Amino acid sequence: MFGFELGYLPSHPSIGVSLHPSNLFGRHFAILGQSGAGKSWSVTSTIQRALKAMPNAHIILLDLHGEYVWKDSRGNVSSAFQEGVYRYLDARQLEIPYWLLTYSELVDLLIDRDDEGSSTQMAFLREVLLASRRKANKDLKGAHISIDSPALTAMESEAKAVSPR
C-alpha cells in the first residue's frame, strides 16, 4: 500500500487508519478542535508521515504563530521537522503584492474596525477598489472582475481616489 498509517480506530485498536498522500493533499482539508485538543501535534505528525511516504513532496505550511519552526533568543532555529526537509521563511520577510489581497484582507490591513467611521471607510474602499480593478482590467475579454479578483491595479489610482481633493 502506498501511503501512511495515521493512527487506529479507537473502537477497534487493531484496525489502522491509513491515508493516501495524493488523496489527502489533492484537496483542501482542515484539522479542527478546541484549544489543547492536539491540532498542532496532528499537523506535525501528518506532515512528518507524509514526508516519509513522499520524500520529494513540496508542502507549504504557513506557520503564523511559530509552532512548527521557531527561533530562540540567540537566533538559533529549531523545528518540529527533521533538519534538511524544510526551508524556513520568516513571514515578516515575505512581500505579497497588495493587488493579490481580497477586499476583506485589505480591510483587515487598512481599517481599524473599532473606529466609529469604519463602516463608511469600508464602503468607500469597496467602491474605489472595485472601480479600480475593473478600470485597470477592462481589456480582459469575457472576464468578470469582482471585488476579490486578483486583478493587477496601480496603487496610485486607489491613492488618488482617496486623497482629499
Buried (B, 14 or more C-beta within 10 A) or exposed (E): EEBBEBEEEEEEEEEEEEBEBEEBBEEEEEEEEEEEEEBBEBBBBBBBBBBEBBEEBEBEEEBEEEBBBBEEEEEEEEBBBEEEBBEEEEEEEEEEEEBEBBBEEBBEEEBEEEEEEEEEBBEBBBEBBBBBBBEBBEEEEEEEBEBBBEBEBEEEBBEEBEEEE
